[in-house]
Amino acid sequence: GTEPFLFLADVHVATSATTQEDPLILEPEWFYGQADLADGQWVRAALPNALAPGQILAVQMGSDVFPITPMSKPDFTAQENYGHTLVCTSAQDMELVLNIDGQHVMPVRITAGDTIIRLPAQYLNGHVRLLSLKDKSGSVTLFEQHQLMPYIVTPEDVMRRESAAPFPNALLAQTPHRYAALKAVMAAAELETDFDQIMHALNTLEGGPENIVLKPLCFPDVSNPDVSIIIPAHNNVAFTYLTLCSLLIGQNTASFEVILVDDASTDDTAQIEDLVTGITVIRHPVAQRFIRACNAGAERARGKYIALLNNDVEVTAGWLDELIAAFSRFDNVGLVGSKLLYPNGDLQDAGGIVWGSGNPWNYGNRQNANDPRFNYARQADYLSGAALLAPAEVWRKVGGLSSFLEPMYFEDTDLAFKVRAAGYDTWFIPSSVVYHFEGMTSGTDVTTGFKKYQELNRPKFKRQWASAFCGFGPEGQHPDLEKDRGIVGRVLFIDYAPPRADKDAGSYAALQEMRLVQSLGYKVTFVSTNMAHLGKYTEDLQKSGVEVIYAPFYMNVSEYLDRHASDFDAFYITRYYVAQGVLGQIRRQAPNAKVIFNNADLHFLRELRAAQTEGDADKLDRARQTRTEEMDVIRNVDVVLSYNDVEHSVIQAYADGQSNVVKCPWVVSVPDAVPAACSRMGLSFLGSFSHHPNSEGIQWFVRNVMPRLTAKDPATQLTIYGSGMGDDIRALGGTHVIPHGFVDDVSDAYAPHRVFVAPLLSGAGIKGKVISALAHGIPCVVSPIAAEGIGLRSGYDCFIAEKPDDWVHAITELNMNDTRWETMSQNARAYMHSTFSYEKGRSLMRAAFEAADMYGARP
């Protein structure tokens, strides 16, 4: 008969501690198949979901799709959320359950109208927790949010006014940045580091400008500074002092000098050099205002770079280093600017837009500073003069700030246009963070005081640069698209996870491919199906100019595509199973966009080889199913990228020659010099052990080749490097085998060793580990599968070995013959330089886009 099906929601398994008196918070719901169907069925029911409006939920079995109708939610909203109290509005009475961090905390009775829910006191500890309200089955989520649960509710401004510093850290938005700054200070500390001064500076920042205690500050004497920081100041000594304290706390590798231009101050600023030593003070007996003050400071600058910094800011650790890094990260940079935050952590400026009307737009103002839109480096129309930096050579070439805009306003916008007119690019660098007390120097009312020059200078700016901005977009329309300057189009990269280049070769390849696409002039956005923000890896992508999409701003790829698919000219999808999940939606919502598919490796070929190696019939069947699914994707994209000529032929054979298959570039850097053979010893292997062929191959090598090698030379050692090393690989360890594991710098897996081995028995695609090893000058002995697609010549730039005795002979030759070792090392490096260079990769990527009928790339 028909078997019943049980759907369990929100299941938790734990040791039972329930007594008969404990109430059950959740009440399970049961669903059964219909008894009159003898062959069984799927039970379809209204299931819970967290889908965006208009999305569907379905079960797919092979080619059959079973749609699931989302359960309609009651009319219920959380109208107000104070962190400690929720005010909810409902159209009906309901029995709900409050969940915190996945734990069922207490039942909640909701009545029609407004209901006030006080959150349990034991959770009000200043930590962020996941808060949700669910129905009593635990299956329908009516409200869910990561929530800061405060232990103090006194507003920050009240605390500053009515209490005394230091204040509770939980109230201050700057606390994480200050903690990071202290870590950086400690890491760079030397014997002469003045920790008393550091603590005073920190206390000053935490106390705020209202609680300043003026004590002596001492900046180090720098004879040849990297940066000259120009700070114009007119009165407001408390803010100026706070800014100087932040410079002492905000640790940077770059050295700097401070040039403070006292623009006819009448407060303690007039005696600032009696309080602060190690800085240069320029005095104006008559106020010259912002433009002349900045230009006067720049005339005294000794640094390679000139930075303008308002006197009402708090800089953060690394703010200068991040700005300077842009000049090596991007080509032809002439001006860079920081991300500005209000003291409460709200976004103040994320790189300005100038519309076709000539009016500037303070992009991102008062929005969430953590939103992905505001956290990737990009070219911008202008950078705020509150925190910007230019090479001194560029500053002097364009003449600094323009005198026709004196005394102030529009000078930073004008500067950006002058820099671009001189042939340079202007970049917003969000990894450089500066808090800005906006309006402290000139107020905010544009009809009075010096702020009125904002409107007086507006027509002057427009008259000067009308030809430059006339082609920009209509005012106020699509700012999220308008903000991206200097691009020829937009490409969305989609993969299963953010790339981690130090973990696996596929991630390294993904980063290089994004870099190549950027070099063609495209703005690159990246989204992964796991929607993860992976800390440093995500931030490194953002620093490179890639917009990264992640939760909780979007909860799945489909939600992002619903809103933004039409923004893109092309989609670059890696892996067939990723493409399966998004291809249909892309074709519906962006029918004119091109789809470029990188198969990474031909999955079914890898699975087929593994099945044949192991003689596993079930795996063989799975490989056939993968082939069907993979080829279905290949037939429905515009271009297929493959690293491997063998795979090209296989794809075309199964596609009857109808697929548009082109070569996928692989880029590797070849070091200028490598250690000589005489300084090396032992064998090396490097690979990610989450990839089955690596585990399979090295285990075969240890069991079948190492005993023969050690019989000939008992001193032989193999060091195994790689991420994701499990117990099966660690168990290989012994006198002759060292399972080292993860290594931060891949060169450490090559430089100390004499021979690199890649004994892969299965797999597909191109083997990045082999290319990397050859580029680093360590001669390689590889299996035929490991050599596949690289174009290697056995005996010339590597040895290709298959049987154990072949491996022993090749390794022994390289261990014993220094001349052969050096010749093979040089041959391999020359081949890597000519075949896998950045220039060659860029040419191949251009060809891939042209194969998709996209000819707009930069030369």
C-alpha positions in Angstrom: 0.0 0.0 0.0 0.9 3.6 0.1 3.6 4.5 2.5 3.1 7.6 4.7 5.5 10.5 4.5 6.5 12.6 7.5 7.8 16.1 7.1 9.7 17.4 10.1 10.4 21.1 10.6 13.0 22.7 12.8 14.3 19.4 14.3 16.6 19.5 17.3 18.3 16.4 18.8 19.4 16.6 22.4 19.6 14.6 25.6 16.1 14.5 27.1 15.7 16.5 30.2 11.9 16.9 29.9 9.6 16.1 32.8 5.9 15.6 32.6 5.4 19.2 33.9 7.5 20.7 31.1 5.2 22.3 28.5 5.7 21.4 24.8 6.4 24.6 22.9 6.1 23.1 19.4 3.2 21.1 18.1 4.1 18.8 15.2 2.0 18.5 12.0 1.6 15.2 10.2 0.9 14.6 6.5 0.1 11.2 4.9 -0.2 9.8 1.4 -3.6 8.9 0.0 -4.5 5.3 0.7 -6.2 4.7 -2.6 -3.0 5.0 -4.6 -1.1 1.8 -4.6 2.1 2.9 -6.3 3.0 5.6 -3.9 3.1 9.4 -4.4 4.8 12.6 -3.4 2.7 14.3 -0.7 2.3 17.9 -1.7 1.5 20.4 1.1 1.7 24.1 1.9 5.3 24.3 3.2 7.1 27.1 4.9 9.5 29.2 3.0 11.7 32.3 3.2 11.4 33.2 -0.5 11.2 36.7 -2.0 7.9 37.8 -3.5 7.1 36.0 -6.7 9.5 33.1 -6.2 8.4 29.5 -6.3 9.4 26.4 -4.4 9.6 23.0 -6.2 11.0 19.5 -5.8 12.9 18.3 -8.9 13.5 14.6 -9.6 15.5 14.2 -12.8 13.5 16.0 -15.4 10.3 16.0 -13.4 9.4 19.1 -11.4 6.9 19.2 -8.6 5.9 22.7 -7.7 5.2 23.5 -4.1 2.8 26.3 -3.3 4.2 28.5 -0.6 2.1 28.8 2.5 0.3 32.1 2.7 1.4 34.0 5.8 -1.1 35.8 8.0 -1.2 39.6 8.0 1.5 40.1 10.6 4.3 42.6 10.9 6.9 43.7 13.5 6.2 47.4 13.4 8.8 48.5 16.0 11.9 46.8 17.2 13.8 48.3 20.1 16.2 45.4 20.6 14.7 44.6 24.0 11.0 45.0 23.0 9.0 44.1 19.8 5.8 45.8 18.9 3.9 43.5 16.5 0.7 44.2 14.6 -1.6 41.3 13.5 -4.9 41.0 11.8 -5.8 37.9 13.9 -5.2 36.1 17.2 -2.3 33.7 17.0 -0.2 31.4 19.1 3.5 31.8 18.3 6.9 30.7 19.6 9.8 33.1 20.2 13.1 31.6 19.1 16.5 33.0 19.9 19.6 31.6 18.2 17.5 28.6 17.1 16.3 27.8 20.6 12.6 27.8 21.4 12.5 30.3 24.3 8.8 30.9 25.1 5.3 30.8 23.7 3.8 34.1 22.7 0.2 35.0 22.5 -0.6 37.4 19.7 -3.9 39.3 19.7 -5.5 41.1 16.9 -4.1 44.7 16.8 -0.9 45.6 18.5 1.0 43.2 20.8 4.1 44.2 22.9 6.7 41.4 23.4 9.4 42.0 26.0 12.4 39.9 25.2 13.8 37.7 28.1 16.3 39.6 30.3 18.9 36.8 30.1 19.5 37.6 26.5 20.0 41.3 26.9 23.7 41.2 27.0 24.9 43.4 24.2 25.4 40.5 21.8 23.9 40.0 18.3 21.4 37.1 18.3 19.1 35.6 15.7 15.6 36.4 16.7 12.5 34.8 15.2 8.8 34.3 15.7 7.3 31.0 14.4 4.0 29.2 14.5 3.6 26.4 17.0 4.6 23.8 14.5 8.0 25.6 14.1 7.5 25.5 10.3 6.2 29.0 9.4 8.5 31.9 10.2 6.6 35.2 10.5 9.6 37.4 11.7 13.3 36.8 11.6 16.2 39.2 12.1 19.7 39.3 13.5 19.3 41.6 16.5 21.6 43.5 18.8 20.2 42.8 22.2 21.3 45.9 24.3 22.2 45.9 28.0 22.2 49.7 28.1 19.5 51.8 26.4 20.7 55.2 27.4 21.3 57.1 24.1 24.9 57.9 23.2 24.3 61.7 23.2 22.7 61.5 26.7 25.6 59.4 28.0 28.1 61.9 26.7 26.2 64.9 28.1 25.3 63.5 31.5 28.1 61.0 32.3 31.9 61.0 32.1 34.3 59.3 29.8 35.2 56.5 29.3 31.8 55.4 28.1 30.4 51.8 27.6 31.9 50.5 24.4 28.6 49.0 23.3 27.2 52.4 22.7 29.9 53.5 20.3 29.8 52.6 16.6 33.6 53.2 16.3 34.5 50.4 18.9 35.3 47.7 16.3 37.6 50.0 14.4 39.3 51.2 17.6 39.8 47.6 18.7 41.4 46.9 15.3 43.6 50.0 15.6 44.8 48.9 19.0 45.7 45.4 17.6 47.7 47.1 14.9 49.4 49.4 17.3 50.4 46.4 19.5 51.7 44.5 16.5 53.9 47.4 15.4 55.0 48.4 19.0 58.6 49.0 19.7 60.6 49.6 22.9 60.1 53.4 22.5 56.3 53.2 21.9 54.6 55.6 24.3 51.7 53.5 25.6 50.6 56.3 28.0 50.0 58.5 25.0 48.2 55.7 23.1 45.9 55.3 26.1 45.2 59.0 26.3 44.5 59.2 22.6 42.1 56.2 22.9 40.3 57.8 25.9 40.0 61.0 24.0 38.4 59.3 21.0 36.0 57.4 23.3 35.1 60.6 25.3 34.4 62.5 22.1 34.9 66.2 21.4 32.6 67.3 24.3 35.0 65.7 26.9 38.4 66.7 25.5 41.3 66.9 28.0 44.1 68.7 26.3 47.4 67.0 27.1 50.7 67.1 25.2 50.9 64.8 22.1 54.2 63.9 20.4 54.3 62.7 16.8 57.5 60.9 15.6 60.0 62.9 13.6 59.9 61.5 10.0 62.7 62.7 7.7 61.4 61.3 4.5 57.6 60.7 4.9 55.5 58.7 2.5 52.5 61.0 3.0 52.0 64.6 3.9 48.7 65.0 5.7 47.3 68.6 5.3 44.8 69.6 8.0 43.3 73.0 7.6 41.8 74.3 10.9 39.9 77.4 11.9 39.0 77.2 15.7 37.3 74.0 17.0 40.4 72.9 18.8 38.5 70.0 20.4 37.8 68.5 17.0 41.3 69.2 15.8 42.8 67.5 18.9 40.5 64.5 18.4 41.7 64.2 14.8 45.3 64.3 15.9 44.6 61.6 18.5 43.1 59.4 15.9 46.2 59.7 13.7 48.3 58.4 16.7 45.9 55.4 17.1 45.2 54.7 13.4 48.2 52.6 12.8 49.6 52.5 9.2 52.7 51.0 7.6 53.1 54.2 5.6 55.0 57.0 7.3 53.5 60.5 7.4 54.0 64.1 8.4 51.2 66.3 9.7 51.0 69.8 8.3 48.4 71.8 10.3 47.3 75.1 8.7 46.0 77.3 11.4 43.7 79.7 9.5 43.6 82.6 11.9 42.1 80.7 14.8 41.2 82.6 18.0 40.9 79.6 20.3 43.7 77.2 21.6 44.4 76.2 18.0 46.5 79.4 17.9 49.0 77.7 20.4 48.7 74.2 19.1 52.4 73.7 18.6 52.9 74.3 22.4 50.7 71.2 23.0 51.5 69.0 20.0 55.1 68.4 18.9 56.4 66.6 15.8 54.0 68.4 13.5 54.4 71.4 11.1 52.2 74.4 11.8 51.5 77.1 9.2 49.9 80.3 10.5 47.6 82.6 8.7 47.1 85.8 10.6 44.1 86.6 8.4 41.8 83.7 7.5 42.4 82.4 4.0 39.7 79.7 4.1 39.8 76.1 2.9 41.2 76.3 -0.6 44.1 78.6 0.2 44.8 76.8 3.4 45.1 73.4 1.7 47.3 74.8 -1.1 49.5 76.5 1.5 49.9 73.2 3.3 50.7 71.4 0.1 53.5 73.8 -0.7 55.3 72.6 2.4 54.7 68.9 1.7 57.7 66.6 1.6 55.8 63.3 1.0 55.4 61.2 -2.1 51.6 61.6 -1.6 49.5 64.6 -0.4 46.5 63.8 1.7 43.7 66.3 2.6 42.1 65.7 5.9 39.4 67.7 7.6 40.0 68.7 11.2 36.8 67.1 12.4 37.4 63.4 11.6 38.5 60.2 13.3 40.7 58.0 11.0 40.8 54.3 11.4 43.7 51.8 11.3 45.1 51.3 7.8 43.2 54.2 6.2 46.4 55.5 4.6 47.7 52.1 3.6 44.5 51.3 1.8 44.5 54.5 -0.1 48.1 54.0 -1.2 47.5 50.4 -2.1 45.1 51.5 -4.8 48.0 52.9 -6.8 49.5 49.5 -7.2 46.2 47.6 -7.4 44.8 49.6 -10.3 46.4 51.2 -13.4 46.7 55.0 -14.0 45.3 56.2 -10.6 45.6 59.9 -9.9 43.3 60.5 -6.9 41.7 58.3 -4.2 39.2 58.9 -1.4 38.0 57.2 1.7 34.6 56.0 2.8 33.1 58.5 5.2 30.9 57.5 8.1 28.9 59.6 10.5 29.9 59.1 14.2 26.9 56.8 14.7 28.2 54.5 11.9 25.7 55.5 9.2 27.2 56.1 5.7 28.0 59.7 4.9 29.8 59.4 1.5 30.7 56.5 -0.8 32.2 58.2 -3.7 30.3 61.0 -5.4 28.1 61.1 -8.5 27.9 64.0 -10.9 24.7 64.0 -13.0 24.3 65.2 -16.5 22.9 68.4 -15.0 26.3 69.0 -13.3 24.9 68.7 -9.8 26.8 66.4 -7.5 25.1 63.6 -5.5 26.4 62.4 -2.2 26.0 58.7 -3.0 24.9 56.5 -0.2 24.2 59.2 2.3 22.5 58.0 5.5 22.3 54.4 4.2 23.8 51.2 5.7 27.6 51.4 5.4 27.8 47.6 5.2 25.6 47.3 2.2 27.6 45.5 -0.7 26.9 48.5 -2.9 29.1 50.7 -0.9 32.0 48.3 -0.2 33.9 47.7 -3.4 36.6 49.9 -4.9 35.3 51.7 -8.0 36.0 54.8 -10.2 33.9 57.7 -8.9 33.1 61.1 -10.3 34.5 62.9 -7.3 36.0 62.1 -3.8 35.2 64.1 -0.7 37.9 66.6 0.3 37.3 65.5 3.9 39.7 62.5 3.3 41.4 62.2 -0.1 44.9 61.5 -1.4 46.9 62.1 -4.6 50.5 61.6 -5.6 52.4 64.9 -5.0 53.4 64.8 -8.7 49.8 64.7 -9.8 48.7 67.4 -7.3 51.3 69.8 -8.6 50.6 68.9 -12.2 47.0 69.9 -11.9 47.8 72.9 -9.7 46.2 71.7 -6.5 42.8 73.2 -5.6 41.4 75.7 -8.1 41.6 79.4 -7.0 38.5 80.3 -9.1 36.4 78.5 -6.5 37.8 80.4 -3.5 37.2 80.5 -0.6 35.6 77.0 -0.6 33.1 74.4 -2.0 33.1 72.4 -5.2 36.9 72.3 -4.9 37.1 68.6 -4.4 34.7 67.9 -7.3 36.7 70.2 -9.5 39.9 68.5 -8.4 38.6 65.1 -9.5 37.7 66.5 -12.9 41.1 68.2 -13.3 42.8 64.9 -12.4 40.8 63.0 -15.1 41.4 65.8 -17.6 45.1 65.2 -17.0 44.7 61.6 -18.0 44.3 59.8 -14.7 41.5 57.9 -13.0 39.8 58.7 -9.7 38.9 55.9 -7.3 36.7 55.5 -4.2 38.4 53.1 -1.8 35.9 51.9 0.9 38.5 49.9 2.8 39.8 53.2 3.9 37.3 54.3 6.6 37.1 57.7 8.2 34.5 59.0 10.6 33.5 62.6 9.8 31.7 65.0 12.1 30.1 66.8 9.1 29.3 70.4 9.4 31.6 71.1 12.3 33.8 73.5 10.2 31.2 75.4 8.1 27.8 74.3 9.3 25.1 72.9 7.1 22.9 75.9 6.2 23.7 76.8 2.5 22.1 80.3 2.9 24.3 81.7 5.6 28.0 81.9 6.5 30.6 80.3 4.4 28.2 77.4 3.5 26.6 79.9 1.1 29.6 79.5 -1.2 28.3 76.0 -2.0 25.6 77.6 -4.1 27.7 80.5 -5.4 30.3 78.0 -6.7 27.8 75.6 -8.3 27.4 77.6 -11.6 31.2 78.2 -11.7 31.8 74.4 -11.6 29.2 73.7 -14.2 30.6 76.3 -16.6 34.1 74.9 -16.2 33.2 71.2 -16.8 30.0 71.1 -18.8 31.6 69.2 -21.7 32.9 66.5 -19.2 29.6 65.8 -17.5 27.1 66.4 -20.2 27.0 62.7 -21.2 26.2 61.6 -17.6 22.8 60.3 -16.6 19.6 62.2 -15.7 19.6 63.6 -12.2 18.4 61.2 -9.6 17.8 58.3 -11.9 19.4 54.8 -11.3 22.2 56.0 -9.0 23.2 52.4 -8.3 24.1 52.0 -11.9 25.2 55.6 -12.6 27.9 55.3 -9.9 30.1 52.9 -11.9 32.3 55.1 -14.1 34.9 53.9 -16.5 33.2 50.7 -17.6 32.0 49.2 -20.9 29.5 46.9 -19.4 28.5 44.7 -16.5 29.2 41.0 -15.9 27.8 38.9 -13.1 30.0 36.0 -12.0 28.2 33.1 -10.3 29.8 30.2 -8.5 29.1 28.0 -5.5 31.3 29.9 -3.0 33.6 32.9 -2.8 37.1 32.0 -4.1 39.8 31.3 -1.6 43.0 31.3 -3.7 45.2 29.8 -0.9 42.8 26.9 -0.5 42.4 25.5 -4.0 43.5 26.1 -7.6 40.0 26.6 -8.8 39.7 29.7 -6.6 42.9 31.0 -7.9 41.6 30.6 -11.5 38.3 32.3 -10.6 40.2 35.4 -9.3 42.4 35.6 -12.3 39.3 35.3 -14.6 37.6 38.1 -12.8 40.7 40.2 -13.1 40.9 39.5 -16.8 37.3 40.5 -17.4 37.9 43.7 -15.4 40.9 44.5 -17.6 38.6 44.4 -20.6 36.6 47.2 -19.1 33.7 45.4 -17.5 32.4 46.0 -14.0 32.4 42.6 -12.2 29.9 41.5 -9.6 30.2 38.2 -7.8 27.5 36.1 -6.1 27.8 32.6 -4.7 25.0 30.1 -4.2 25.9 29.8 -0.5 25.6 33.7 -0.2 28.5 33.7 2.3 30.6 36.6 3.3 34.0 34.9 4.0 35.8 37.7 5.8 39.2 38.4 4.3 38.5 36.6 1.1 35.4 38.7 0.4 37.1 41.9 1.5 40.1 41.1 -0.8 37.6 40.8 -3.7 36.0 44.1 -2.8 39.4 45.8 -2.6 40.1 44.6 -6.2 37.0 46.3 -7.5 34.6 43.4 -7.5 31.1 44.0 -6.1 30.3 41.0 -3.9 26.7 40.1 -3.0 26.0 38.2 0.2 23.4 37.5 2.9 21.6 39.1 4.7 21.3 41.8 2.0 20.0 39.0 -0.4 19.2 35.6 1.0 19.7 33.6 -2.3 20.9 34.1 -5.8 17.3 34.0 -7.2 16.3 36.9 -5.1 19.3 38.9 -6.4 18.5 38.0 -10.0 14.8 39.0 -9.5 16.0 42.5 -8.7 19.1 42.9 -10.8 19.3 40.4 -13.7 18.4 43.1 -16.2 21.4 45.2 -15.1 23.9 42.8 -16.7 25.3 42.4 -20.2 26.7 38.9 -19.5 26.7 36.2 -16.9 29.8 34.2 -16.2 28.8 30.9 -14.5 31.2 28.3 -13.2 30.2 24.7 -12.7 27.3 22.9 -14.3 25.3 22.4 -11.1 25.5 26.1 -10.4 24.3 26.9 -13.9 21.4 24.4 -13.5 20.0 26.5 -10.7 20.1 29.9 -12.4 20.1 29.5 -16.2 16.3 29.4 -16.6 15.8 32.5 -14.5 18.6 34.4 -16.4 17.1 33.5 -19.8 13.6 34.7 -18.6 14.8 37.9 -16.9 17.7 39.0 -19.0 16.9 37.5 -22.5 19.4 39.7 -24.3 22.3 39.0 -22.0 25.0 36.5 -23.0 25.8 33.5 -20.8 29.4 32.4 -20.7 29.8 29.0 -19.0 33.1 27.8 -17.5 32.8 24.1 -16.7 35.9 24.3 -14.4 36.5 20.7 -15.5 34.3 18.3 -17.3 32.6 16.8 -14.3 31.3 13.7 -15.9 34.7 12.9 -17.4 36.3 13.2 -13.9 33.6 11.0 -12.4 33.9 8.5 -15.3 37.7 8.2 -14.8 37.3 7.7 -11.1 34.6 5.0 -11.6 36.9 3.2 -14.0 39.9 3.4 -11.7 37.8 2.0 -8.8 35.8 -0.4 -10.9 32.6 1.0 -9.3 29.4 0.4 -11.4 27.3 2.7 -9.3 29.7 5.6 -9.8 29.7 4.8 -13.5 25.9 5.2 -13.6 26.2 8.5 -11.7 28.8 9.7 -14.2 26.3 9.0 -17.0 23.7 11.0 -15.2 26.1 13.8 -14.7 26.9 13.7 -18.4 23.3 14.2 -19.3 22.9 17.1 -16.9 26.2 18.7 -17.9 25.6 18.5 -21.6 22.1 19.9 -21.2 23.7 23.1 -19.6 26.3 23.2 -22.4 23.7 23.1 -25.1 21.9 26.1 -23.5 24.6 28.7 -23.1 26.2 31.0 -25.6 29.9 30.2 -25.0 31.6 27.3 -23.2 35.0 27.9 -21.7 37.3 25.0 -21.1 40.9 24.8 -20.1 41.6 21.5 -21.7 41.9 20.6 -25.5 40.9 17.1 -24.7 37.7 18.2 -23.1 37.0 20.5 -26.0 36.9 17.4 -28.2 34.8 15.5 -25.8 32.3 18.3 -25.5 32.0 18.7 -29.3 31.6 15.0 -29.7 28.6 14.8 -27.4 27.2 18.1 -28.7 27.4 17.0 -32.3 29.7 20.0 -32.9 27.1 22.5 -32.1 28.6 24.0 -29.0 30.6 27.2 -29.1 33.7 26.0 -27.1 36.7 28.3 -26.6 39.9 28.1 -24.6 39.7 29.4 -21.1 42.8 31.3 -20.0 45.0 30.4 -17.1 47.3 33.0 -15.8 50.4 32.5 -13.7 53.2 34.7 -12.6 56.7 33.5 -13.1 59.2 34.6 -10.5 62.3 36.4 -11.7 64.6 34.0 -9.9 64.3 30.7 -8.0 66.6 28.8 -5.6 69.2 26.6 -7.2 69.1 22.8 -7.1 71.9 22.6 -4.6 69.8 24.4 -1.9 66.8 22.0 -2.2 65.9 18.6 -1.0 63.0 16.1 -1.0 59.8 15.8 -2.8 56.7 18.0 -2.6 53.0 17.7 -3.4 50.4 20.4 -3.1 46.6 20.1 -3.5 43.2 20.7 -1.9 42.1 17.5 -0.2 38.4 18.3 -0.6 39.1 17.3 -4.2 39.0 13.5 -4.4 41.6 13.0 -7.2 44.3 14.7 -4.9 43.7 12.3 -2.1 43.4 9.3 -4.4 46.6 10.2 -6.2 48.9 10.9 -3.3 47.8 7.8 -1.4 48.6 5.7 -4.5 52.0 7.4 -4.7 52.9 6.8 -1.1 51.9 3.1 -1.3 53.3 2.3 -4.7 56.3 4.6 -5.4 57.7 5.8 -2.1 58.8 2.3 -0.9 60.8 1.9 -4.1 62.3 5.4 -3.8 63.3 4.9 -0.1 64.8 1.5 -1.0 67.2 3.3 -3.4 67.8 6.3 -1.1 66.7 6.0 2.6 66.9 9.8 3.0 64.1 10.4 0.5 61.2 12.5 2.0 57.9 13.6 0.6 56.2 16.7 2.1 52.4 16.9 1.5 50.9 20.4 1.5 47.3 21.4 1.1 44.1 22.6 2.7 41.4 20.3 3.9 43.8 17.5 4.9 41.9 14.7 6.6 42.9 11.8 8.8 43.4 9.5 5.8 46.2 11.7 4.5 47.7 12.4 8.0 47.8 8.7 8.5 50.4 8.5 5.7 52.9 10.3 7.9 56.1 8.7 9.0 59.8 8.8 8.6 59.6 9.4 4.8 56.2 11.2 4.5 55.5 14.5 6.2 51.8 15.6 6.0 52.3 19.4 6.5 48.9 20.6 5.6 47.8 24.2 4.7 50.5 26.7 3.7 49.9 30.4 3.5 52.3 31.1 0.6 52.4 28.4 -2.1 56.0 29.2 -2.8 56.8 27.6 0.5 55.6 24.3 -1.0 58.0 24.7 -3.9 61.1 26.6 -3.0 62.6 24.2 -0.4 62.1 21.0 -2.5 63.9 19.4 -5.3 61.0 17.7 -7.2 57.2 18.3 -7.4 55.0 15.2 -8.0 51.5 15.1 -9.3 50.4 11.5 -9.4 46.8 12.0 -10.3 44.9 8.8 -11.4 41.6 10.6 -12.2 40.3 14.1 -12.7 39.7 16.5 -15.5 40.3 20.1 -16.5 43.7 21.7 -16.2 45.9 21.2 -13.1 46.7 24.5 -11.6 49.1 23.0 -9.1 51.3 21.7 -11.9 51.3 25.0 -13.7 52.1 26.8 -10.5 55.0 24.4 -9.7 56.5 24.7 -13.1 56.3 28.5 -13.0 58.1 28.4 -9.6 61.0 26.5 -11.2 60.7 23.2 -9.4 60.9 20.3 -12.0 57.8 18.2 -12.0 57.1 14.5 -12.4 53.4 14.1 -13.4 50.9 11.5 -14.5 49.4 11.7 -17.9 46.1 13.0 -16.4 48.0 15.7 -14.5 49.8 16.8 -17.6 46.6 16.9 -19.7 45.8 20.2 -21.4 49.0 22.0 -20.4 51.0 21.1 -23.5 54.0 19.6 -21.6 56.8 17.7 -23.3 58.2 14.8 -21.3 61.9 15.0 -20.9 62.0 18.7 -21.9 60.0 20.7 -19.4 58.8 17.8 -17.2 58.7 14.1 -16.8 55.5 12.3 -17.5 55.3 9.0 -15.7 52.7 6.2 -15.4 54.1 3.1 -13.9 55.9 3.0 -10.5 59.3 2.3 -12.1 58.8 5.2 -14.4 58.3 7.5 -11.4 61.4 6.2 -9.6 63.5 6.6 -12.7 62.4 10.2 -13.3 62.7 11.3 -9.7 66.1 9.8 -9.3 67.3 11.5 -12.5 66.3 14.9 -11.1 67.7 14.2 -7.7 71.1 13.1 -9.0 71.7 15.3 -12.1 72.0 19.0 -11.3 72.5 19.9 -14.9 69.3 18.1 -16.0 67.5 19.8 -13.1 68.6 23.3 -14.1 67.8 22.8 -17.7 64.3 21.4 -17.1 63.6 24.2 -14.6 64.6 26.9 -17.1 62.6 25.2 -19.9 59.5 24.9 -17.8 59.6 28.6 -16.6 60.1 29.8 -20.2 57.1 27.8 -21.4 54.9 29.0 -18.5 55.9 32.6 -19.3 55.0 32.4 -23.0 51.8 30.3 -22.6 50.2 31.4 -19.3 51.2 35.0 -19.1 48.7 37.8 -18.2 48.9 39.2 -21.7 48.1 35.8 -23.3 45.2 35.3 -20.8 43.8 38.7 -21.6 43.8 37.9 -25.3 42.0 34.6 -24.7 39.4 36.2 -22.5 38.8 38.8 -25.2 38.3 36.0 -27.7 35.8 34.4 -25.3 33.7 37.5 -25.1 33.9 38.0 -28.9 32.7 34.5 -29.3 29.6 35.6 -27.4 29.3 38.5 -29.9 30.5 41.1 -27.3 33.0 43.4 -29.0 33.0 46.4 -26.7 36.0 45.5 -24.6 38.9 47.9 -24.1 42.0 47.5 -26.3 
